[in-house]
Amino acid sequence: MASIEVGRVCVKTAGREAGEKCAIVEIIDENFVEVVGEAVKNRRCNIAHLEPTEETIDVSGDAESIKAALADL
C-alpha cells in the first residue's frame, strides 16, 4: 500500500470532491493533511477520506504547477 507522504497523489473518497485526484502538500498531524488538486480546493483533509495511489509528484512549486502536474497523469 502507498504511504501518506508529501507529494503523494491521492483520490478523495468522501465529500463533494469524492473521486477527484489531489496531491498532499503538507502533513498537519497524524489525522490531517493539506491537499490541492485540479478540482480540489487547497484545504485540510482527513487521511481517512483519501485513497493513496502509487504515483508521486513534485509539490515544491505553486498551486498552479501542482494542478498542471496532476493534469498530466
MIKEGU-95245 format. One record per atom (N, C-alpha, C): atom name; residue in three letters; x, y, z; residue number from 1. Coordinates in nm, 4 decimals. Layout:
residues N
+----+-----+----------+----------+----------+-----+
: at :  aa :       c1 :       c2 :       c3 :   i :
+----+-----+----------+----------+----------+-----+
: CA : ala :        X :        Y :        Z : NUM :
...
+----+-----+----------+----------+----------+-----+
//
This chain:
residues 73
+----+-----+----------+----------+----------+-----+
: at :  aa :       c1 :       c2 :       c3 :   i :
+----+-----+----------+----------+----------+-----+
:  N : met :   0.0849 :  -0.1193 :   0.0000 :   1 :
: CA : met :   0.0000 :   0.0000 :   0.0000 :   1 :
:  C : met :   0.0885 :   0.1243 :   0.0000 :   1 :
:  N : ala :   0.0434 :   0.2253 :  -0.0724 :   2 :
: CA : ala :   0.1163 :   0.3524 :  -0.0795 :   2 :
:  C : ala :   0.1026 :   0.4257 :   0.0542 :   2 :
:  N : ser :   0.2069 :   0.4963 :   0.0904 :   3 :
: CA : ser :   0.2077 :   0.5665 :   0.2183 :   3 :
:  C : ser :   0.1605 :   0.7107 :   0.2017 :   3 :
:  N : ile :   0.1226 :   0.7696 :   0.3148 :   4 :
: CA : ile :   0.0845 :   0.9105 :   0.3173 :   4 :
:  C : ile :   0.2130 :   0.9908 :   0.3326 :   4 :
:  N : glu :   0.2494 :   1.0669 :   0.2291 :   5 :
: CA : glu :   0.3709 :   1.1484 :   0.2317 :   5 :
:  C : glu :   0.3511 :   1.2691 :   0.1417 :   5 :
:  N : val :   0.4328 :   1.3719 :   0.1614 :   6 :
: CA : val :   0.4255 :   1.4914 :   0.0785 :   6 :
:  C : val :   0.4578 :   1.4532 :  -0.0660 :   6 :
:  N : gly :   0.3724 :   1.4964 :  -0.1580 :   7 :
: CA : gly :   0.3907 :   1.4652 :  -0.2989 :   7 :
:  C : gly :   0.3103 :   1.3464 :  -0.3466 :   7 :
:  N : arg :   0.2520 :   1.2694 :  -0.2561 :   8 :
: CA : arg :   0.1732 :   1.1517 :  -0.2933 :   8 :
:  C : arg :   0.0427 :   1.1958 :  -0.3587 :   8 :
:  N : val :   0.0103 :   1.1344 :  -0.4710 :   9 :
: CA : val :  -0.1167 :   1.1595 :  -0.5386 :   9 :
:  C : val :  -0.2215 :   1.0687 :  -0.4755 :   9 :
:  N : cys :  -0.3368 :   1.1266 :  -0.4415 :  10 :
: CA : cys :  -0.4448 :   1.0517 :  -0.3769 :  10 :
:  C : cys :  -0.5757 :   1.0776 :  -0.4506 :  10 :
:  N : val :  -0.6742 :   0.9931 :  -0.4232 :  11 :
: CA : val :  -0.8100 :   1.0135 :  -0.4720 :  11 :
:  C : val :  -0.8976 :   1.0344 :  -0.3499 :  11 :
:  N : lys :  -0.9759 :   1.1419 :  -0.3504 :  12 :
: CA : lys :  -1.0653 :   1.1684 :  -0.2381 :  12 :
:  C : lys :  -1.1802 :   1.0679 :  -0.2416 :  12 :
:  N : thr :  -1.2176 :   1.0160 :  -0.1255 :  13 :
: CA : thr :  -1.3225 :   0.9140 :  -0.1182 :  13 :
:  C : thr :  -1.4494 :   0.9641 :  -0.0505 :  13 :
:  N : ala :  -1.4478 :   1.0870 :   0.0000 :  14 :
: CA : ala :  -1.5646 :   1.1397 :   0.0707 :  14 :
:  C : ala :  -1.5806 :   1.2880 :   0.0414 :  14 :
:  N : gly :  -1.7014 :   1.3367 :   0.0592 :  15 :
: CA : gly :  -1.7282 :   1.4787 :   0.0407 :  15 :
:  C : gly :  -1.7659 :   1.5133 :  -0.1020 :  15 :
:  N : arg :  -1.7849 :   1.6421 :  -0.1272 :  16 :
: CA : arg :  -1.8295 :   1.6870 :  -0.2592 :  16 :
:  C : arg :  -1.7225 :   1.6678 :  -0.3661 :  16 :
:  N : glu :  -1.5974 :   1.6498 :  -0.3241 :  17 :
: CA : glu :  -1.4879 :   1.6308 :  -0.4197 :  17 :
:  C : glu :  -1.4505 :   1.4830 :  -0.4339 :  17 :
:  N : ala :  -1.5364 :   1.3918 :  -0.3886 :  18 :
: CA : ala :  -1.5084 :   1.2473 :  -0.3958 :  18 :
:  C : ala :  -1.4824 :   1.2058 :  -0.5402 :  18 :
:  N : gly :  -1.3794 :   1.1236 :  -0.5583 :  19 :
: CA : gly :  -1.3429 :   1.0754 :  -0.6909 :  19 :
:  C : gly :  -1.2412 :   1.1621 :  -0.7620 :  19 :
:  N : glu :  -1.2076 :   1.2769 :  -0.7058 :  20 :
: CA : glu :  -1.1121 :   1.3690 :  -0.7690 :  20 :
:  C : glu :  -0.9706 :   1.3403 :  -0.7208 :  20 :
:  N : lys :  -0.8731 :   1.3579 :  -0.8103 :  21 :
: CA : lys :  -0.7321 :   1.3416 :  -0.7746 :  21 :
:  C : lys :  -0.6806 :   1.4671 :  -0.7066 :  21 :
:  N : cys :  -0.5922 :   1.4461 :  -0.6095 :  22 :
: CA : cys :  -0.5286 :   1.5579 :  -0.5403 :  22 :
:  C : cys :  -0.3891 :   1.5137 :  -0.4975 :  22 :
:  N : ala :  -0.3079 :   1.6088 :  -0.4568 :  23 :
: CA : ala :  -0.1724 :   1.5799 :  -0.4091 :  23 :
:  C : ala :  -0.1566 :   1.6351 :  -0.2680 :  23 :
:  N : ile :  -0.0837 :   1.5619 :  -0.1861 :  24 :
: CA : ile :  -0.0566 :   1.6058 :  -0.0491 :  24 :
:  C : ile :   0.0564 :   1.7083 :  -0.0535 :  24 :
:  N : val :   0.0317 :   1.8278 :   0.0009 :  25 :
: CA : val :   0.1337 :   1.9322 :   0.0022 :  25 :
:  C : val :   0.1921 :   1.9555 :   0.1417 :  25 :
:  N : glu :   0.1223 :   1.9097 :   0.2457 :  26 :
: CA : glu :   0.1737 :   1.9258 :   0.3822 :  26 :
:  C : glu :   0.1054 :   1.8253 :   0.4737 :  26 :
:  N : ile :   0.1826 :   1.7688 :   0.5669 :  27 :
: CA : ile :   0.1257 :   1.6809 :   0.6683 :  27 :
:  C : ile :   0.1053 :   1.7636 :   0.7942 :  27 :
:  N : ile :  -0.0207 :   1.7769 :   0.8372 :  28 :
: CA : ile :  -0.0535 :   1.8616 :   0.9525 :  28 :
:  C : ile :  -0.0319 :   1.7850 :   1.0828 :  28 :
:  N : asp :  -0.0915 :   1.6665 :   1.0961 :  29 :
: CA : asp :  -0.0700 :   1.5788 :   1.2111 :  29 :
:  C : asp :  -0.1022 :   1.4360 :   1.1679 :  29 :
:  N : glu :  -0.1209 :   1.3454 :   1.2634 :  30 :
: CA : glu :  -0.1415 :   1.2053 :   1.2265 :  30 :
:  C : glu :  -0.2765 :   1.1788 :   1.1600 :  30 :
:  N : asn :  -0.3690 :   1.2744 :   1.1664 :  31 :
: CA : asn :  -0.5013 :   1.2545 :   1.1070 :  31 :
:  C : asn :  -0.5311 :   1.3447 :   0.9878 :  31 :
:  N : phe :  -0.4603 :   1.4541 :   0.9750 :  32 :
: CA : phe :  -0.4941 :   1.5521 :   0.8717 :  32 :
:  C : phe :  -0.3745 :   1.5885 :   0.7857 :  32 :
:  N : val :  -0.4032 :   1.6143 :   0.6562 :  33 :
: CA : val :  -0.3029 :   1.6626 :   0.5612 :  33 :
:  C : val :  -0.3654 :   1.7776 :   0.4837 :  33 :
:  N : glu :  -0.2810 :   1.8578 :   0.4206 :  34 :
: CA : glu :  -0.3284 :   1.9638 :   0.3319 :  34 :
:  C : glu :  -0.3142 :   1.9129 :   0.1893 :  34 :
:  N : val :  -0.4226 :   1.9259 :   0.1113 :  35 :
: CA : val :  -0.4225 :   1.8760 :  -0.0263 :  35 :
:  C : val :  -0.4594 :   1.9873 :  -0.1234 :  35 :
:  N : val :  -0.4214 :   1.9676 :  -0.2501 :  36 :
: CA : val :  -0.4611 :   2.0577 :  -0.3577 :  36 :
:  C : val :  -0.4737 :   1.9730 :  -0.4836 :  36 :
:  N : gly :  -0.5657 :   2.0119 :  -0.5716 :  37 :
: CA : gly :  -0.5844 :   1.9382 :  -0.6965 :  37 :
:  C : gly :  -0.6545 :   2.0223 :  -0.7993 :  37 :
:  N : glu :  -0.6721 :   1.9651 :  -0.9184 :  38 :
: CA : glu :  -0.7389 :   2.0375 :  -1.0268 :  38 :
:  C : glu :  -0.8795 :   2.0797 :  -0.9855 :  38 :
:  N : ala :  -0.9566 :   1.9837 :  -0.9344 :  39 :
: CA : ala :  -1.0942 :   2.0125 :  -0.8934 :  39 :
:  C : ala :  -1.1088 :   2.0089 :  -0.7414 :  39 :
:  N : val :  -0.9950 :   2.0112 :  -0.6708 :  40 :
: CA : val :  -0.9955 :   2.0063 :  -0.5247 :  40 :
:  C : val :  -0.9336 :   2.1356 :  -0.4729 :  40 :
:  N : lys :  -1.0091 :   2.2053 :  -0.3886 :  41 :
: CA : lys :  -0.9572 :   2.3291 :  -0.3313 :  41 :
:  C : lys :  -0.8423 :   2.2978 :  -0.2359 :  41 :
:  N : asn :  -0.7534 :   2.3946 :  -0.2191 :  42 :
: CA : asn :  -0.6428 :   2.3808 :  -0.1254 :  42 :
:  C : asn :  -0.7020 :   2.3839 :   0.0152 :  42 :
:  N : arg :  -0.7052 :   2.2661 :   0.0798 :  43 :
: CA : arg :  -0.7703 :   2.2575 :   0.2101 :  43 :
:  C : arg :  -0.7160 :   2.1426 :   0.2923 :  43 :
:  N : arg :  -0.7519 :   2.1440 :   0.4180 :  44 :
: CA : arg :  -0.7182 :   2.0364 :   0.5109 :  44 :
:  C : arg :  -0.8114 :   1.9184 :   0.4830 :  44 :
:  N : cys :  -0.7576 :   1.7976 :   0.4925 :  45 :
: CA : cys :  -0.8371 :   1.6791 :   0.4635 :  45 :
:  C : cys :  -0.7989 :   1.5672 :   0.5603 :  45 :
:  N : asn :  -0.8990 :   1.4937 :   0.6070 :  46 :
: CA : asn :  -0.8753 :   1.3786 :   0.6924 :  46 :
:  C : asn :  -0.8156 :   1.2666 :   0.6077 :  46 :
:  N : ile :  -0.7075 :   1.2035 :   0.6549 :  47 :
: CA : ile :  -0.6449 :   1.0994 :   0.5739 :  47 :
:  C : ile :  -0.7359 :   0.9771 :   0.5583 :  47 :
:  N : ala :  -0.8375 :   0.9641 :   0.6434 :  48 :
: CA : ala :  -0.9336 :   0.8545 :   0.6280 :  48 :
:  C : ala :  -1.0187 :   0.8745 :   0.5026 :  48 :
:  N : his :  -1.0214 :   0.9964 :   0.4482 :  49 :
: CA : his :  -1.1004 :   1.0277 :   0.3292 :  49 :
:  C : his :  -1.0159 :   1.0293 :   0.2032 :  49 :
:  N : leu :  -0.8930 :   0.9755 :   0.2105 :  50 :
: CA : leu :  -0.8030 :   0.9721 :   0.0952 :  50 :
:  C : leu :  -0.7636 :   0.8292 :   0.0633 :  50 :
:  N : glu :  -0.7540 :   0.7989 :  -0.0653 :  51 :
: CA : glu :  -0.7032 :   0.6698 :  -0.1120 :  51 :
:  C : glu :  -0.5730 :   0.6977 :  -0.1859 :  51 :
:  N : pro :  -0.4570 :   0.6696 :  -0.1236 :  52 :
: CA : pro :  -0.3300 :   0.6998 :  -0.1901 :  52 :
:  C : pro :  -0.3078 :   0.6111 :  -0.3123 :  52 :
:  N : thr :  -0.2459 :   0.6665 :  -0.4160 :  53 :
: CA : thr :  -0.2103 :   0.5907 :  -0.5352 :  53 :
:  C : thr :  -0.0603 :   0.5636 :  -0.5311 :  53 :
:  N : glu :  -0.0097 :   0.4947 :  -0.6318 :  54 :
: CA : glu :   0.1339 :   0.4657 :  -0.6395 :  54 :
:  C : glu :   0.2126 :   0.5851 :  -0.6921 :  54 :
:  N : glu :   0.1444 :   0.6873 :  -0.7454 :  55 :
: CA : glu :   0.2101 :   0.8000 :  -0.8100 :  55 :
:  C : glu :   0.2508 :   0.9074 :  -0.7096 :  55 :
:  N : thr :   0.3625 :   0.9740 :  -0.7394 :  56 :
: CA : thr :   0.4042 :   1.0911 :  -0.6629 :  56 :
:  C : thr :   0.4414 :   1.2004 :  -0.7622 :  56 :
:  N : ile :   0.4295 :   1.3264 :  -0.7168 :  57 :
: CA : ile :   0.4686 :   1.4406 :  -0.7989 :  57 :
:  C : ile :   0.5493 :   1.5369 :  -0.7133 :  57 :
:  N : asp :   0.6174 :   1.6290 :  -0.7797 :  58 :
: CA : asp :   0.6942 :   1.7322 :  -0.7103 :  58 :
:  C : asp :   0.5986 :   1.8442 :  -0.6707 :  58 :
:  N : val :   0.5904 :   1.8747 :  -0.5417 :  59 :
: CA : val :   0.4998 :   1.9784 :  -0.4932 :  59 :
:  C : val :   0.5752 :   2.1008 :  -0.4426 :  59 :
:  N : ser :   0.6972 :   2.1208 :  -0.4917 :  60 :
: CA : ser :   0.7768 :   2.2337 :  -0.4433 :  60 :
:  C : ser :   0.7337 :   2.3666 :  -0.5059 :  60 :
:  N : gly :   0.6581 :   2.3639 :  -0.6155 :  61 :
: CA : gly :   0.6144 :   2.4864 :  -0.6819 :  61 :
:  C : gly :   0.4863 :   2.5416 :  -0.6229 :  61 :
:  N : asp :   0.4218 :   2.6298 :  -0.6989 :  62 :
: CA : asp :   0.2956 :   2.6874 :  -0.6536 :  62 :
:  C : asp :   0.1795 :   2.5948 :  -0.6888 :  62 :
:  N : ala :   0.0587 :   2.6337 :  -0.6462 :  63 :
: CA : ala :  -0.0601 :   2.5504 :  -0.6668 :  63 :
:  C : ala :  -0.0876 :   2.5259 :  -0.8149 :  63 :
:  N : glu :  -0.0617 :   2.6259 :  -0.8992 :  64 :
: CA : glu :  -0.0885 :   2.6094 :  -1.0426 :  64 :
:  C : glu :   0.0014 :   2.5034 :  -1.1050 :  64 :
:  N : ser :   0.1289 :   2.4981 :  -1.0647 :  65 :
: CA : ser :   0.2196 :   2.3968 :  -1.1201 :  65 :
:  C : ser :   0.1814 :   2.2569 :  -1.0705 :  65 :
:  N : ile :   0.1302 :   2.2470 :  -0.9480 :  66 :
: CA : ile :   0.0851 :   2.1184 :  -0.8957 :  66 :
:  C : ile :  -0.0371 :   2.0711 :  -0.9729 :  66 :
:  N : lys :  -0.1307 :   2.1624 :  -0.9997 :  67 :
: CA : lys :  -0.2508 :   2.1265 :  -1.0769 :  67 :
:  C : lys :  -0.2128 :   2.0823 :  -1.2177 :  67 :
:  N : ala :  -0.1141 :   2.1474 :  -1.2774 :  68 :
: CA : ala :  -0.0681 :   2.1099 :  -1.4131 :  68 :
:  C : ala :  -0.0052 :   1.9707 :  -1.4103 :  68 :
:  N : ala :   0.0729 :   1.9405 :  -1.3062 :  69 :
: CA : ala :   0.1345 :   1.8084 :  -1.2953 :  69 :
:  C : ala :   0.0290 :   1.6996 :  -1.2780 :  69 :
:  N : leu :  -0.0782 :   1.7293 :  -1.2026 :  70 :
: CA : leu :  -0.1852 :   1.6328 :  -1.1856 :  70 :
:  C : leu :  -0.2607 :   1.6113 :  -1.3162 :  70 :
:  N : ala :  -0.2750 :   1.7147 :  -1.3955 :  71 :
: CA : ala :  -0.3450 :   1.7039 :  -1.5248 :  71 :
:  C : ala :  -0.2692 :   1.6139 :  -1.6201 :  71 :
:  N : asp :  -0.1361 :   1.6074 :  -1.6057 :  72 :
: CA : asp :  -0.0539 :   1.5256 :  -1.6942 :  72 :
:  C : asp :  -0.0583 :   1.3778 :  -1.6590 :  72 :
:  N : leu :  -0.1125 :   1.3416 :  -1.5436 :  73 :
: CA : leu :  -0.1169 :   1.1996 :  -1.5026 :  73 :
:  C : leu :  -0.2276 :   1.1258 :  -1.5735 :  73 :
+----+-----+----------+----------+----------+-----+
//
